[in-house]
C-alpha cells in the first residue's frame, strides 16, 4: 500500500494459569524510491496493559520507556517546543483500545515493530476467553497467530473461531490439546487471505477468539511460585440460589423509540429465564416514579404473564428522576427482607438501566451516591447499565462500585437487546453469597480482594498475594460461603514443591508469571477502588497503583509510555496512554505545530500554546448563549474564548424546555414550526421556533411571543402588542422593550435578560415562514440550579480539543472533543449571530456537536420535550 509492504505479522500468545503474555511483531519494507511513513496500528483488549514496545530501523532499536504521567508530559512538551511531532496513542471501542505509532523510513529500508501486552483472562459462562483483533489492512506474505496455553489443572476443552473465517480458512486453524498443554495456530497463505481470486483486498478483518476451560477435581486451585501465590475458586455442581431482582428502568422521553423497544425485547426474554422460586419487580422512573407491584412478587406463571403485559405497555415521557426510582427499588427490596417475604438463603440484586443524567428530583450526583449507599448498606450489589452516550458513566460506575456491583456500557447498536440480556445471563445464576477466602495473616501480605458478595455459575474468583517468607513451600486457606441449602466451609492447601515439578516444562512459561499476575490484579483493583475514593484515601491508592505500574512496567491510567523516534525523520516523541472512560489523562495534539498554527490562521483564530493543550482563541466582543435558525444552539465558553454549537432535529409542534430555574421561577419554552411544505427529498426537515413562552411563576407573569404579536399576562390581566409597535413597558418586576420589527429585550425580576429576534421573510414566500431567535444576557443572574437545553450551559463548562484532522468537508476539519467525560467527534463550523443584523447575521466559529448534541447536553434532547409553552 503506497509503496509500503508489510511482509510479516506474527501474534505470539503464551497463557499460563489464565495470565496471557502477548507479543505482536510486524515487519515492513519501503519499496518506494523516497522516504515513506509507516503506520503500526494495533487494537488491544480494554482489560490489557501494554508492557513494552520497540521499533527497529535498519538494525537500530528505539525502545519505549514507561514513565509517570507527569514526567512523560514534560518530555512531550520538550518535543513540542522543538516543533516536532507529538502524539497521543489511544482510541476506544466496545472491547478494544487502539495503539498507533508511525515513523518515516528511507527508501528500501525495513522497520520492525514489537508490542507486548498482558492480561488476566476472565471466566464467563464456563470458559476463559482470549480476544485478538485481526486487521492487517493489506495482504501479508507471512501472517501467523500462535497461542500456547499451559494450565496446571489440565485443559478440558479448547476452541478457536474468527468472525472473518471462511470455509477455506477454517482448515488453516490448527488446534491440539492434551493434559496441561493447548496449542492453536492460524497461518493463512497469501491466496487464502484474498477476498477473491487476484484481489488485493484482505479477508482478514475481524475478531479471532480462543476459548478454553480447565479440569476441576476440587472447587479451587492454589498455586505457589517464588514467594507469590494465586488462588482460583470456581466450584461446580452447586444448587443455584433463588434470586430477588429489582429492575429499575429509565422510561424518560430520551428512551423513546429504538432504545425502549430494545429494552422491552430484552426484558421479555429475561422473563422467560426467571425461575419460579425467584422474586422480582419493576420500577419505572421519568419525571415521576411508578412501580409494577408495591412489593416483590414470586415468579409464578401467572405473575410472569402479567409482567409480560406490563413490559409491553411501558411508554416513554418526561425527565429523569433517577434518585427517586433507585431509592424506591431499594426500599422495596429492604422491605422484602425485613418482612421475610423472600427466602433467607437467596441472592438479592438491583439492576438499573438509564440513558440520561438525573435532572428531576434530587439531581446532585454526590447526594444520590450518598443516599443510595446508606440505603443499601452493603446488603446486596447494585449493577448500573448505561445506555448510549448521554449518560454520566463515571457517576454510574462510582455508585456501582460503592455498592459491590459494577457498571457496564450498553452500546445503542442493533444488538443492544442482546447486550442487555447477555449481562443479565452473567448474574442470573448465583450459587453462593458472602464468599470469604481467608489466609493466615502471619504468613501472607499484599492480599488482593478476598471477600465477594456473590459467586455466579460459570465465573471464577481469583485472589493473589505474597508470602512473607519467600522460601515457604505450603499455604492453607479457609473458604466460607452461603449456599442454597447450607453453608459452604472447607480448608484447602498447596505444596510449592509439587508446583515446582508441574512447571518443569519451561517453554510454556514466561518469567515470574504469578508475581506479574498478582501485580496486574492488584493494580486493577487499586484503580477500581480509586474511582470511589476521595481525599487522602484516593491519594494513597493512586500512589500505590503508580508505584506498582512503574515497577512492573505496565501502561495504566497513571503511567505513559514514551517512544522516542529517530531525529533525522523530523519527528519527536510519541506518548502511549491507557484510555479511560473519563479524561484522567493529559491531552496531546497529533499534528505538527506549524500545520496546526496555519490551520487556525486560515479560520481567523489567534493562537497560543499552553503547557498542556493547544487552545484556539476567537476574537469575540461579548459572550452569550443563544438558539436561532434551524434551530442552532450556540454555547459561549468565555474561559476558552471559543464556542460550542449543536442543532436539535424535531418535528413541528414539539415544545422544548430551553431554560428552567426553580429558584427564580423563570422558565422559557419554545414551540417548533416547519416550512410551509416539507421537502420530500430531505432526510431532516427544517424547523424553527415559531412561539416562545417566557414565565416567572413567582411574579405570576407570562409572556407569549410569536412572529405576529407579543402577549403579556399578569395574573388574569392580558396586554397585547404587535411587532409594529415601539414600546417600553415597566411593571411589577417586568421590563419590556420592543424595537419595531427587529427584536424585543426582556427582563423578569432576577436581572437576567433575554433578546428575542424577529426573522421575517417575504409574505408570499413559497416555502419559509417567519420565526424567532432567543439570546440570553446576564445569565449569571439566574441560580445554579438552572437547567434546560440552554440553561444548563449558564454554568462553567470545560472541554478539550485534540487530534484535529481533515473532515468530509475540506473547509471544516474534524477533531476529538473531551467533554463531560465523553469523547466526541466534532466539526469546526460557523453559526449565525443575528442580534445586530436579523437579515444577514454574523458568522461565529464554533465546534459543532453532532446527533442533537449527544454527549454535550445532559441526557438526550428528548428529555427536554414538554407538553406546552407553560
N, C-alpha and C positions, 0 to 999 in steps of 0.2 A: 504494500500500500504506500503510494507516494515515494517509492524508492526504498522503503524500509521493509526488510523481510525478517519476520520472527521465525527463526528456523528451529527453535527448540523451546518447549514449555513443559516443565515437569512439576507435578504436585506430589510431594512425598510426605505421607502422614504416618506417624507412629502413635499408636494408642496403647497405653499401659495403665491398667486399672482405671479405665474411664477418662484418664487425662491424656489429651491429644496434643501432640507436638507436630506442627505442620510447616513444611518448607516449600515455598513456591520459587522455582528458578526459571527465569525466562532469558533467552539469548536472542539478540537481534544483530543484524548487519546492515550497514548503509550501502546499498547497491548503486546509489547515485554518484554523480561526479562533483557534488558540492555538499557542504555540511547540511545535515538534516536534524530535525528534532524528533527524538524517540520518546514515546509515552509508555509508561508502565502503569496499567490500571488493574487493581485487584479489589474485588468485593469480599469482605470478610464477615463471618457471623458476628452479630452485635455482642454476643457473650464472650468474644475472644479478646485477648490482649496481645498486641504486637510486642515482640521481644527483641527483634533485630532486623536491620535492613542494610544492604550494601549495594553499591554499583561498582562494577569493574570495567574500566575502559582501557583498551589496549594494554592490558596487563597491570594497570594501576587500580587499586581498590579504594573506594571512597565510602567509609562506613558511616552509619548513622549513630549518634550518641543520644542517650536518653537523659534528660535533664529536668530539674524542677521547672515548672511553667514560667516563673519569673525570669530565671536565667536564660531559658530559651527565647523569651520575649526580647531580652536585651540583645541577644545575638541577631535576632530578626531585625531589630531597629538599626543595628550596625550595617546590615546588608542593605536596608532601605536607604540609609544615609549615603551609601556609595552608589545609589542609583541602580542597584541590582534587583533581579527578580526575587521576590519572596512569596511563598505560597502557603496557604492553609490546606492541608491534605485531609479532606473529610467529605462525607456525604452520607445520608441515611436513607434506608428503605424500610420495608417491613421487617426483614430478618437480617439485613446486612448493613454494613457501613463501608465506605469506599476509601481505599488508599490510592493516591495518584501522584506520580512524580514524572518529570520529563527532563531530558538532557540533550544538548546538541552534540552530535558526534561527526567526525570528519568523514569524507568520502572513503569508502572501503574499510572503515573502522567497525569494530564489534563492541558491543556492550552486553554485560551480564547483570541482570537484576536478581537479587535474592532476598526474599522476605520470609521471616519466621513469625508465627503466632501460635499461642497456646490457649486451650480452653478445657474446662471440665465438662464432659458430656452429661447432659441431664437425661434421666429416665422418664419417659412419658408413655402411657398406655402399654407398659410392659417391655419397652425397648429403648436402648440408647440410640441416639440419632446424631450422625455427623453430616453436616451440610457443607457442600463445596459448590461455589458459584463458578460456572464454566462459561467464559466469554472471551475467546482469544481474538475475535474481530477479523481474523483472516485465517486462511489455511496454514497449518503449521506442520512442517515435514516430520518433526519428532515431537509428538504430543503424547503425554502419558500421565495417568493418575495411578499411584500405587499406595495402598493402605495396608499396613501391617498392624494387627491387633494382638495384644498379649493380655490375657486375663487369668490370674492365678486360680480363680474358682472354676475355670473351664467355660467354654463357649457352647451354647445350646442351639443357637440359630444365627444366621448371617445372611443378609440380603443387600443388594445394591440396585438402584434404579436411577434413571435420569429423565427429566421432562422432555429432553430432546432426542431420546434414544429411539431410533427406528428399528424395524425388524432386522435389518442388516447389521446395525450397530450392536444389537442385543448380543450377538455372538462374540463381540470383542470384549465383553465384560467377563473376566475370568475370576472365579470365586472358589476358594477352598477353606475349610476349617476342620480342625481335629484337636481334641483335648483343649489345651490352653491357647492355641495359636489360630489366627484367622488371617487370610490374605485375599486382597482384591486388587485386580489390575484392569486398567482400561487404556488401550493403546490403539486407536484407530489409524488406519493409513490415510494418506492424502486423498485418495479416491473415496474412501468411506466418509471423509469429512465433508465432501461436496454436497450441496443441496440438489444438484442434478449433474448429469454427465457433462464434463468440460466446463462446469460452472466454477467461478472463483469465490462464490459465497460459501461460508462455512455453516454447517448444520449445528455446530457446537455452540449453542446459545441457550443456557437454562441452568437447572439445578441438578446436581449429582448428589444423591443421598445414600448414605450407608447406615444400616440399622442392624443391631445385634442385641442379644441378651446373654446372661451368664447362668451357669448352673447354680442352683440354690439347694444345698442339702441341709442348711441351717438358716434361721431367719436373718443372720447377719454374717459379715466377714470382716475380720480385723487384720490389718497388715502393718508391720513394723519394719522400717528400713532406716538404718543410720541415725537413730535417735528421734525419728519422727514417725507418727502413726496416722493411719486413716481408717475410719470405721464406717462400713457401708451397712445400712439397715433397711431391709425390704422383705418383711415376712409375707408369706403366701398362704392361701387356703384358710384365711380367717373369715368368719362370717361378717357381712357388712353391717355397719351401724345404721339404724334409722336416721333420716335427715329431717331437720326443721329448717326450711328455707323461706326467707323473706325476699321477694323480688321487689326492689324499689325502682320504679321506672319513670323516666322523664317523658312526659307527653305534652310538653310545651309546644308552641307553634313552630319552633325550629325543627321539630321531629316530623313535621308534615311530609307526606309523600313517601318516597322510597325508603328513608330511614325507618319510619314507623312500620311500613309494610314488611321490611326485613326483620325487624324486631318481633313482630307478631308471628311471622313464619317460624322464627327460631323458638319462640315460646311454645307454639303449638307442638313442635317436635319434642321439646323438653318435657311437656306434659305427658307425652306418650312414654317417656322413660321413668317418670316418677313412680316409685313403688308404693304399694298400698299401706305399708307401715310408716311412710313418710308423712310429715305435716308441712303445710305451705300456705302462703298468702301473697297477694299482690297489693302494692301501694303505688298509687299514681300521683305525680306532682306536676303542676303547671303553676298558674297564679295561686291556685288553691291545692289542697291535699285531699285525696279521696282514697278509700280502701275498697277492695272487693268484699272482704269479710272483716268484721270487727276483731276477730280472733284467728289464731292459726286453726286450720281445719285439716282433718285427716284426708289422705288421698284416696278416698273411696271412689269406685267407678262413677257414682252419682255426682260427687263433688268435682271430679275431673271433667265430666261432661259440662257441668255448669261453668267451670273455669274456662273451658274452650270457648263457650259462648261469650264470656266476659272479654277474653283476649280479642276475639274477632270484633267486638264492639268498641274497642279503645279508639278514641279520636284525639285530635291534637288541637290545642289552643292555648293562648296566654303566655305568661312569663315563666321564670324558672325558680320555683320555691324549693330549692334543693334541701335546705336545712329542715324545713317542715316535713318533707317526705321522708328523709332519713331518720329524723327523730321519731316520727310516727312508727316506722318499721321497727326501730329499737324498742320502743315502748311495748309494742305488741309481742315481740319476742321475749322481753323481760317478764311480761305478764304471764306468758305461757309457761315459763319456768317457775315463776313464783306461785302460780296456781296449780302446778303439777298437771298441766294439760298435755304435756309431751313426755315420752319415756325418759326415765332418769339416765339410762345409758343411750344417749343419742347425740348426734353432732349437729350443732346449730351454726348457721352461716347467713350472712346478709350479702346479697349481690345487687349492686346499684349500677344502673346504666344511665348516662346522661350525655348529651351532645353540646351542652352550653355551660354557662357560668352562672352562679347564683346571682339573681338580680331582683328577687322578690322575697319579702320577709327578711330574715337575717341574711345579709349578703356579704358580711365581712368574713373572709375565709378563715382567719385565725380564730374568730369566735365560733365558727362552725366546727373546726377541728377540736377546740376545747370542749364544746358541748357533747360532741359525738364520743370522744374518748372517755369523758366522765360517765356517759350513759352506758356504754358498752362495758367499761371497767374490766377489760381483759377476758371477758367470759367467752367470746367467740370471734372469729375473724370477719373482717369486712373486705369484700372484693369490689373494687371500683373499675368499671369498664367505661372508657372514654371514647365516644363515637365521633369521628370526624376531627377537623382541625380547629373548631371553635372552642374546644374545652381547655380549661386550665389544667393541663395534665400534671404539672408539678404539685398542685393542690391535691388532686385526686390521689397521686402516688404517696404523698406525705401522710395523708389521712389514713390510707390503707395500711401503710407500714406501721403507723402508730397503734393500729388495732389488729396486728398479727396477720394481716392479709397482704394482698398485692394489688397493683393496678395493671391494667392491660389496655392497650390501644385497640379499638375496633376500627379497621380502615373502611371507609364508606365506598367499597367497591362492590362488584356484583356478587361476591361471596360473603358479604357481611353477615348474613344469616348463618352461614357455616362457621364463621369465626366465633359468633356468639354461642352456637351450640357446641363447638369444639372446646371452648373454655368451660362451659358447664360440664362437659363429659370428664374433664380433668378433675373436677372437685365433686363429682356426683356419687362417688363410691368411697366414703370414709370407712376405714377399717379400725382405726384407733384414734382416741383423743388423749390429750395431755401426755404426750410421749416424752420421757426423760431418759437420757443416756448418761450415766454417772460414772466418773473415773476417779481413781484415788487421788485426792488433792495433793498429797505429799509426794506424788510421783510424776505429775504432769504440769505443764504450764501452757500459756498461749492457746487455750482451747477455743475452737470456733463454737458457734451456737449449738447447744446440746439439749434444748427443750423445744418442743414443737406442739402447737395446738392440735393439729390433725395430721394423720398419715393416710394418704389416699391410695387405693389399689392401683398398681401399675407404676407408682412413683418410687422414689428412693430417698432416704435420709442419709446425708453424708456429714460426718464430724471428723475433724482432724486436729492434731495438737502436737506438742513437743514433749519428749521425755526429759525430765530434769537430769537423769543420768543417761548419757548417750550410749553407754555400754549395757544398759538394761535390756534384757532379751525376752521379757514377758510383760503382759499387761492384762488386768482383769477389769471387766466392765459389768455394771449392773444396769439392766434395761427394764423400764417400767412403762406401762401404758394401760389405758382403759379400753376394753373391747366390748363387743355387743353383748356377750354373756357373762364375762368375768374380767378380772384384772389380768394383765399380762405382766409377768415378773420372772426374770431368769438372769443368770450370770454366764458370761462368755469370757474366754481368754485366748491369747495367742502367744506362741513362742517364736521369737525372732530368728532362732536358728533354723527352724523349719522353713521360714520365709526365705532365708538365705539360699537354701537348697533349691527352692522354687525358682529363684531368679538367676540361676546359673546361665541361662540362655541369653547372653548379653546383647545379641544383635537386635533384640526387640525392645531393649530398654534404653531410654535416653536420660543421661545424667542422674541427678538426685531427684527422681520424679515425685516421690511422696513429699519431699520438702517443698518442691515447687507447687504441688497440688495444694498443700497447706497454705502457702503464701497466696496463691490465686484465690482460694476460698476465703481466707482472712481479709484480703483487700476488698473482695466483692462484698462481704458482709459489713466491713467498716464503712464503705461508700454508701451502702444501703442505710445503715444506722445514721450516717451523717445527714441524710435527707431530712429526717425528722428531728434532728438535734438543733439546739440553739446555744449561743454563748460559749462558755468555756468548754462545755462538753463537745460542741462541734469543732472547736479548735483542737482539742486533744485527739478526736477521731481523725481529723484531717492530717495532723502531724504524724500519727501512727501509720495511716494509709500511705502517706507520701514517703516515709522512710522505707517501708516495705517495697513500694513501687520502684524506688531508686535502687535498693539493694538487689532486687531480683530482675531489674531491667524490664519492667512492664510499662507500656504506654497506657496510662489510665487518665481519667479526667483531671488528675493532679500533676501529670507529667507531660512532656512533649519530647518527640524525637527530632533532633536537628540533623539534617543531611546537608553537608557542605559539598557543593558541586564544583567541578573544575573551573578555575578562574578564567582560563582562556576562552570559555564558551560564553563569556559576558553574562554570567548568571551568578546567583548567590546561594543563600541558604534556604532550604525548604523545611517547614515545621510540620510534623505529623502530630495531630491531636486526636484524642478519643472523643468522638461525638457524644453529646449528651442530649437529653430531652430538653434541657434548658439552655442557658448561654453561659455555662460555667467554663468559659474558655476565652482567651484573648483572641481578637479578630485580626486577620492578616489579609492584605489585599493581594490577589493573584494577578498582578499586572505590572509591567514596567512603569515606574513613576512617571517618566516622560510621556508615555502613552496616555496615562490617566489625566495628567495635567492638561494635555492637548484636548482631550475629550471635554473636560469641564469648561475650558475656554470656548469651545465650539458651541456649548449650550448656554453661554452667557454667565457662567459662575466665576466668582473669585474663588481662590482655593488656599488651603493651608494643610500642612502635615502635622499630626499630633503624635505623641509617643505611642499611641495605641492604634488608632484607626484614622483613615482618611475621611474628612468631612467636607462636603461641598457647602458653600455659603451663597445664599441667594440674596441679591440686593432687593430689599422689600421694605417700604416705608412704614407699614403697620401690619399688625398680626390679628387675625380673626378666624373664626370657624364659620363655614357657610355651606349652604346647599342651593344649587341653582341648576338650570338646564335640565338634563335628561335622566333622573336628577343626579347631578355631580356633587359629591361631598368633598370639600376641601378642608383639611385639618392643618392649621398652622402649628408648627413646633418651633417657637422662637429661640429656645435654647440651642437648637441645631441650626437656626437660620435656614430652615427648609420647610417643606410641606409634604403631607401625605394626601392621597385622594382615592376615592373609590366611587363606584356607581351602585345604585340599587335598581334592580330589574324586577318590577312587579306589575300586575295588571291594573288598568284604570279602575278607580273606585276603591282601591286599597288605601287605608288610612294608616300612616306611620307615626309612631311617637318619636319626636325629634328631641324634645327637652322635657325632663320631669324632675322638679326639685321639691321634695316633700317638706323641706324646711321653710322656704319662702312661699310655697304654694303655687309656684309658676309652672305651667305646662304649655308646651307648644306641640300641636299635632298638625299633620299635613295630609290632604287627600289628593291622590294622583288622578290626572286626566291623561288621555292619549290624543293622538292625531285624529282628525275628523274621520278618516277611514284607515284601517290597518293596512300595512304593507305586507301582502301575502308572501313576498319573497324574503322578507327579513326574518331572521331567526329570533331576534329580540325586538319587540315593538317599542317605539319611542314613548316615553311617559314623562310628565311634568307635574309640578304642584299647581293645581287649579283652585285650591282652597286651603287656607290656613286658619287654625283655631288657636288663639293665644288666650290663656286664662290665668287669673290669680284667685284661687279659691278663698284665700284669707280676706281679700278685699271684695269678694263676690263680683269680680269683673270678668267679662268675656268679650273678646274681640274676634269677629269673623271677617276674614279678608278674602275677597275674590277679585278677579280682574275687572269686575263691573262695579263693586261697591265695598265699603267698609262699614261694618255694623258694630257699635259699642253697646254692650248690655251691662248696666249697673244695677244689680238686683233684678227688679222686674221692669226697669225703665230701659228702653232701647232708643238709640240715636243713630241715624244713618247718614253716610256721606258718599259721594262719588269721587272718582279719580280726577274729575274736572275741577274739584274744589281745591282751594289753598287754605288750609286750616291749621290753627294752633289751639289745642284743647288741653286744659289742665283741670282735673277734678279728682278728688278722693284717691290720691296716690297714682293717678294716671296722667302721663304726659304723652300727647299725640300730636305729631306734626306731619301734615300731608303736603308733599311737594308735587304740585299739579302734574299728573300724567307721568310721573317719574318714580317716586318712592314715598314711603312713609317711615318715620322714625318714631319708636315707641319705647317707653319705659313704664314698668308697673310695680312700683313700691320698693323693690330691692335695690334699684340703682342700675341693674343690668339693662342694656338697651338692645333693641332689635331693629334692623333695617329691612323692610320688605320692598323689593324691587319689582316694578311692573314691566312685563315684557309684552308689547303689543305688536301684532302682525297685521298685515293688510286684511281688512274685514272680509273680503271675498277670496281670501287665500284658499285654494282647493284642499289643502292638507292640514296646515298648522292652526293652532288656537292660541289665544292669549294665555299667559301663565305667569307664575310668581317665583321669585327667589328670596331666600332668607339669609341674612348676615347677622352675626351676633357681635356685640361690642360690650366691653367691660364685663365679660363673663365671669371674672373673678368675684363679682358681687353676689353670685349665686353660691349655694352651700357646697360642701364637699360631698354631699350625698346626691348631687345632681347626676342624672343618668339620661338615657335616650340615645338615639343614633348620633346626635350631635353633642348632647350634654355630657356624655362620658369622656369627651375629649377636652372638657374645660379644666381637667386636672392634668398635671405634667405627664407626658408620655415619652419614653425613651426608645430609641431604635438604633440599629447599626446597619450600615450598608456595606456589603463586601462582594467580592467576585463579580465585578461589572464585566459584562461580555456582550457581544452583538446579539440583538434580538431579531425577531422576524421582520421588523421594520428597521431598515438601516439607520433611520433618523432617531430611533427610540431604543437605546440599549436596555437590556435586562440586567438584573442584579439579584443577589440574595439579600433579603432583609431579615434580621433577627429582631422580633418584637413580641412582647408578652410571652416569652419562652417558646415562640413559634418561629419556624424557619420558612419564609415565603419567597416565591419568585415574584419580583415586582418589575415594572417597566417605567422608564423615565418618560414623562409626557408633560402635557400642559393642560390646564383648565382655565376657564374664563372667569375673571372678576368683573362683574357688571355694576359695581356700586356707583362708579362715576360715569360710566358710559353704558347705559342699558342696551344700546343698539349694537355696538361693536365689541365692547369689553376689552380687557387687558389680559394677555396670556400670563399665567402664573405657572412656573415649573414645579412639578411635584412627582413623588414616587407613587405610581398607580398600583393599587392592590386589587387583584382580580377576584372573581367569584363573589360578588356582593360583599366585598370587604372581609371575606372569611380569614380568620386568624388575626385580624386587626381589631375588629369590633368584638365586644364581649358577646359570647354566644354566636348565633347566626341571625341574619337580617329578619327572618320571620318571627323571631322573638319580639320584635318591635311593632308588629301589626296590632292595631287596636280597633275597637268596634265602631267608634265615631269620633268626631272632632273634639268633643268634650266628654 
